[in-house]
């Protein structure tokens, strides 16, 4: 009989519908399971929903007295898991159909297993002030399993993945990265160092927690700052530069001694770029230039 620990970090999101769907599918599949949640200091308005989650069978909610961050939350929950396989899910997701749990079960019978199910978005665009995140997701994150399996470890995502608990305990998420961004990048690198090839399957979840443009731009800046931390402190900097396109371009600017000039151009064009990113048709090339300019600026001043 398959055994599954479902792990969901919670922060400021109503996850009752998601958890109830996972509960029903797990019961229907006839497996041993538990659903472990970590509430990372959600605002008071979400507490009634979290209290409701605790009434669902097989669900346990954990809390710490201070904010932990996503890496700490995931590591903590995995340490509490009773079963051999851990299914990590972000709280701002929604199941696409009633076969989601079923599709993962064939992989719950092997050693050193890592399986990514993928990400999907609803086709109708959201309100204008959320278009940037939706546009990035629909254009850059929706990939078939066949596409992702061409470069499997570079396509790792923490949004929706299964891993053998013993293997996870050997790697864990790097708690150096407390803010948003690139936990999955680093985890994928660590898997590669252990010669673990990630398997990608077509088993997506909808990403429904679409950030506003303001929030997503702030998270983007946090992600770029995390990259800077990794460049400075990660032992295999060359691997980072090789696999992360933003760092490859940044490294070229540094080697050519033109990073300051690029930052100066970015400083002049930053407001027009932001005008586009907050508009009706956010341009992904401009979004990439924004990230590169912000990274160059971090060498001189926090923007």
KOLKOL-952727 format. One record per residue (C-alpha): residue number from 1; x, y, z. Coordinates in pm, 1 decimal, always signed. Layout:
N
NUM, X, Y, Z
...
***
This chain:
303
1, +0.0, +0.0, +0.0
2, +133.8, +343.2, -96.0
3, +217.6, +582.4, +185.3
4, +227.0, +957.8, +137.6
5, +301.5, +1263.5, +349.3
6, +156.5, +1573.3, +181.9
7, +346.6, +1887.6, +284.2
8, +205.0, +2238.5, +243.3
9, +361.5, +2558.3, +382.7
10, +87.4, +2812.8, +456.1
11, +104.6, +3189.6, +440.6
12, -187.4, +3428.6, +391.7
13, -394.1, +3201.3, +170.0
14, -721.8, +3013.6, +208.7
15, -613.3, +2652.9, +145.2
16, -930.9, +2480.7, +269.5
17, -1050.5, +2386.7, -80.1
18, -708.7, +2252.0, -177.1
19, -670.9, +2042.8, +137.0
20, -1021.7, +1899.7, +114.4
21, -957.5, +1797.4, -248.6
22, -630.9, +1627.1, -152.7
23, -801.9, +1453.5, +137.9
24, -1083.3, +1316.9, -81.9
25, -845.1, +1196.2, -351.5
26, -617.6, +1026.5, -97.3
27, -912.4, +848.2, +64.9
28, -1041.8, +736.7, -275.9
29, -693.6, +604.2, -363.9
30, -695.9, +381.5, -54.6
31, -350.1, +489.4, +64.4
32, -198.9, +568.0, +401.2
33, -155.7, +942.5, +413.0
34, -121.4, +1255.3, +621.0
35, -145.0, +1623.7, +532.0
36, +105.1, +1840.9, +718.7
37, +75.1, +2219.2, +713.3
38, +298.4, +2491.8, +852.6
39, +133.8, +2827.0, +917.1
40, +412.1, +3084.1, +883.0
41, +259.4, +3372.3, +1077.9
42, -41.2, +3429.3, +850.8
43, -244.9, +3743.3, +917.7
44, -530.2, +3720.9, +1166.7
45, -794.7, +3730.6, +892.1
46, -678.7, +3383.5, +776.2
47, -685.8, +3221.2, +1119.9
48, -1051.1, +3097.9, +1099.1
49, -962.7, +2913.1, +777.5
50, -656.2, +2760.7, +941.7
51, -871.1, +2653.5, +1237.0
52, -1107.2, +2488.9, +987.5
53, -815.6, +2296.5, +835.2
54, -742.2, +2140.9, +1174.4
55, -1089.4, +1982.8, +1175.3
56, -1018.3, +1777.6, +859.9
57, -910.9, +1416.7, +931.2
58, -542.3, +1329.8, +874.2
59, -450.1, +1700.0, +882.3
60, -203.6, +1852.6, +1127.1
61, -109.5, +2220.6, +1143.4
62, +223.6, +2333.9, +1291.7
63, +323.4, +2683.8, +1401.9
64, +641.2, +2847.9, +1528.7
65, +650.2, +3163.2, +1744.0
66, +831.7, +3367.9, +1477.7
67, +831.6, +3386.0, +1097.6
68, +1038.8, +3105.1, +949.5
69, +1041.0, +3138.8, +571.4
70, +956.5, +2876.0, +311.0
71, +1280.2, +2677.2, +329.6
72, +1260.0, +2639.2, +707.3
73, +889.3, +2551.2, +685.8
74, +946.1, +2278.1, +426.2
75, +1242.7, +2131.0, +613.3
76, +1046.7, +2130.4, +938.7
77, +745.1, +1956.1, +788.0
78, +958.1, +1693.0, +613.2
79, +1119.1, +1612.1, +948.5
80, +771.2, +1548.8, +1095.6
81, +661.4, +1324.9, +805.9
82, +570.9, +967.0, +898.8
83, +576.4, +812.9, +553.4
84, +842.6, +726.2, +297.7
85, +734.5, +970.2, +25.7
86, +674.4, +1343.2, +62.1
87, +456.3, +1539.4, -178.1
88, +539.1, +1911.4, -157.7
89, +263.7, +2151.5, -268.3
90, +241.2, +2529.5, -250.8
91, -64.4, +2656.9, -67.6
92, -177.5, +2888.2, -350.6
93, -254.0, +2597.8, -582.3
94, -564.8, +2410.1, -691.5
95, -607.6, +2057.9, -826.3
96, -688.3, +2034.4, -1196.4
97, -885.7, +1707.7, -1179.0
98, -961.5, +1411.4, -951.6
99, -661.8, +1202.5, -1066.4
100, -386.5, +1421.7, -922.4
101, -287.6, +1194.9, -630.9
102, -340.7, +881.9, -841.6
103, -80.8, +991.9, -1101.2
104, +193.5, +1015.4, -838.9
105, +134.0, +673.5, -681.3
106, +328.8, +463.0, -937.9
107, +641.5, +654.1, -829.4
108, +596.3, +573.1, -459.8
109, +776.7, +242.1, -487.8
110, +1136.9, +322.1, -576.4
111, +1450.1, +454.4, -414.1
112, +1584.6, +808.8, -458.8
113, +1277.4, +924.1, -650.0
114, +1211.6, +1287.2, -745.4
115, +908.7, +1365.7, -964.0
116, +778.6, +1707.8, -1071.8
117, +418.3, +1739.3, -1184.7
118, +428.0, +2085.5, -1339.8
119, +238.4, +2412.3, -1321.3
120, -66.9, +2540.5, -1504.4
121, -271.3, +2860.1, -1513.7
122, -631.1, +2928.5, -1594.7
123, -660.8, +3071.8, -1946.8
124, -860.1, +3384.2, -1863.8
125, -634.0, +3677.4, -1768.0
126, -680.2, +3836.4, -1425.3
127, -727.8, +4204.0, -1345.4
128, -471.0, +4444.4, -1487.1
129, -288.0, +4485.0, -1156.5
130, -209.8, +4109.5, -1158.4
131, -118.2, +4070.9, -1526.4
132, +260.1, +4059.1, -1482.5
133, +259.7, +3741.7, -1272.5
134, -0.1, +3572.6, -1493.2
135, +185.3, +3665.0, -1812.3
136, +514.4, +3533.6, -1678.7
137, +345.2, +3213.2, -1561.5
138, +160.4, +3140.3, -1883.2
139, +459.0, +3216.5, -2107.0
140, +748.2, +3084.2, -1900.5
141, +619.0, +2822.9, -1653.5
142, +366.5, +2612.2, -1845.3
143, +575.3, +2333.5, -1996.9
144, +480.2, +1978.5, -2094.4
145, +663.4, +1689.4, -1931.4
146, +832.6, +1618.0, -2264.1
147, +973.7, +1971.0, -2273.9
148, +1085.6, +1965.0, -1910.9
149, +1250.4, +1623.2, -1945.8
150, +1490.3, +1762.4, -2210.1
151, +1677.0, +1944.2, -1929.7
152, +1521.7, +1781.2, -1623.8
153, +1731.4, +1918.7, -1338.3
154, +1722.2, +2274.0, -1473.3
155, +1339.8, +2253.9, -1474.5
156, +1296.7, +2163.1, -1107.6
157, +1020.9, +2351.6, -924.9
158, +913.3, +2337.9, -561.7
159, +553.5, +2419.6, -654.7
160, +444.4, +2056.5, -701.9
161, +687.3, +1766.7, -653.8
162, +725.3, +1421.6, -498.5
163, +1045.6, +1300.2, -332.7
164, +1153.9, +1003.5, -126.1
165, +1185.2, +1122.7, +233.9
166, +1526.6, +964.8, +288.4
167, +1666.9, +1142.2, -16.5
168, +1516.9, +1472.6, +91.8
169, +1682.2, +1438.9, +432.4
170, +2021.7, +1423.4, +259.5
171, +1966.7, +1756.6, +82.6
172, +1698.0, +1972.3, +244.4
173, +1629.8, +2328.9, +141.3
174, +1907.9, +2578.2, +201.7
175, +1790.9, +2794.7, +491.2
176, +2035.0, +3066.4, +389.7
177, +1762.5, +3181.6, +149.0
178, +1490.2, +3317.1, +373.5
179, +1317.7, +3540.8, +117.8
180, +1136.6, +3451.5, -203.4
181, +1324.3, +3301.6, -494.0
182, +1567.3, +3035.5, -615.8
183, +1520.5, +2774.0, -343.0
184, +1427.1, +2541.4, -627.0
185, +1736.4, +2636.7, -828.6
186, +1968.4, +2540.9, -546.3
187, +1777.7, +2222.2, -467.0
188, +1805.4, +2113.7, -829.8
189, +2182.0, +2169.9, -818.6
190, +2215.2, +1956.3, -506.3
191, +2019.2, +1674.9, -671.0
192, +2250.0, +1689.1, -970.3
193, +2557.3, +1666.6, -745.3
194, +2413.1, +1339.4, -613.1
195, +2354.2, +1216.0, -969.9
196, +1976.6, +1223.0, -921.1
197, +1784.0, +1284.6, -1242.0
198, +1443.7, +1443.8, -1189.8
199, +1146.9, +1280.9, -1362.8
200, +883.7, +1516.4, -1502.0
201, +525.5, +1405.5, -1558.5
202, +210.6, +1577.3, -1679.8
203, +33.6, +1621.6, -1346.2
204, +4.6, +1997.7, -1296.2
205, -164.8, +2205.4, -1034.9
206, -325.3, +2538.5, -1113.9
207, -135.2, +2831.3, -969.0
208, -422.1, +3044.3, -842.7
209, -248.5, +3277.8, -598.3
210, -162.2, +3542.2, -857.8
211, +32.0, +3824.0, -692.8
212, -36.8, +4185.1, -776.1
213, +223.4, +4354.3, -993.1
214, +356.6, +4542.7, -692.1
215, +397.9, +4227.9, -482.9
216, +545.3, +4024.6, -767.8
217, +800.9, +4292.5, -851.4
218, +906.5, +4297.8, -486.7
219, +937.1, +3917.8, -488.3
220, +1136.1, +3941.9, -810.7
221, +1380.2, +4180.2, -642.9
222, +1407.7, +3940.5, -348.7
223, +1484.0, +3657.9, -590.6
224, +1759.1, +3862.5, -756.5
225, +1903.2, +3943.0, -413.3
226, +1902.7, +3570.2, -336.0
227, +2101.8, +3510.8, -654.4
228, +2360.0, +3760.5, -534.4
229, +2383.1, +3574.7, -202.7
230, +2430.5, +3246.6, -387.6
231, +2702.7, +3393.3, -609.2
232, +2888.7, +3510.2, -302.3
233, +2842.4, +3205.7, -79.7
234, +2757.3, +2896.3, -286.1
235, +3059.1, +2668.8, -326.2
236, +3003.8, +2593.0, -696.8
237, +2962.9, +2941.0, -843.8
238, +3057.1, +2821.8, -1193.7
239, +2760.5, +2581.8, -1198.4
240, +2527.6, +2865.6, -1103.7
241, +2656.8, +3086.1, -1382.5
242, +2636.3, +2802.5, -1633.9
243, +2275.3, +2709.6, -1560.2
244, +2109.9, +3042.2, -1475.1
245, +2065.8, +3266.6, -1776.5
246, +2045.4, +3586.1, -1572.3
247, +2384.3, +3509.9, -1415.5
248, +2538.0, +3423.8, -1752.7
249, +2447.7, +3767.0, -1889.4
250, +2560.3, +3933.5, -1567.1
251, +2892.8, +3750.6, -1582.7
252, +2945.5, +3871.7, -1941.1
253, +2883.5, +4232.8, -1833.6
254, +3131.1, +4193.1, -1545.7
255, +3400.7, +4037.1, -1764.4
256, +3360.4, +4314.1, -2022.8
257, +3367.2, +4579.0, -1745.3
258, +3042.2, +4732.4, -1867.6
259, +2814.6, +4638.8, -1577.4
260, +2821.9, +4995.9, -1445.6
261, +2727.3, +5131.6, -1787.8
262, +2438.9, +4884.1, -1808.4
263, +2326.2, +4986.7, -1462.0
264, +2339.7, +5352.9, -1567.2
265, +2122.9, +5279.2, -1872.4
266, +1886.1, +5078.3, -1655.0
267, +1862.2, +5364.8, -1405.1
268, +1755.2, +5599.8, -1685.5
269, +1504.3, +5352.1, -1834.1
270, +1373.7, +5197.2, -1512.1
271, +1053.2, +5401.3, -1492.4
272, +949.5, +5337.8, -1857.6
273, +1021.0, +4966.6, -1804.0
274, +806.1, +4963.0, -1490.7
275, +531.6, +5147.6, -1679.7
276, +524.3, +4860.8, -1930.0
277, +540.6, +4587.1, -1664.7
278, +244.0, +4741.6, -1485.1
279, +46.4, +4786.6, -1806.3
280, -191.1, +4579.9, -2017.6
281, +81.6, +4400.9, -2215.0
282, +385.3, +4335.8, -1994.1
283, +687.3, +4249.4, -2207.5
284, +897.2, +3956.1, -2086.0
285, +1214.5, +4084.2, -2254.1
286, +1181.5, +4407.3, -2057.3
287, +1113.6, +4201.4, -1745.7
288, +1442.1, +4014.8, -1797.4
289, +1626.0, +4343.9, -1854.8
290, +1473.2, +4476.8, -1532.4
291, +1612.8, +4180.1, -1338.9
292, +1955.8, +4216.4, -1499.2
293, +1967.1, +4589.1, -1429.0
294, +1862.4, +4533.6, -1068.8
295, +2134.7, +4270.4, -1025.8
296, +2398.9, +4507.4, -1166.4
297, +2275.6, +4779.3, -931.3
298, +2317.2, +4557.5, -625.4
299, +2693.5, +4582.3, -675.8
300, +2671.1, +4955.1, -610.8
301, +2351.7, +5034.9, -424.0
302, +2027.4, +4863.0, -317.1
303, +1764.3, +5005.2, -550.9
***
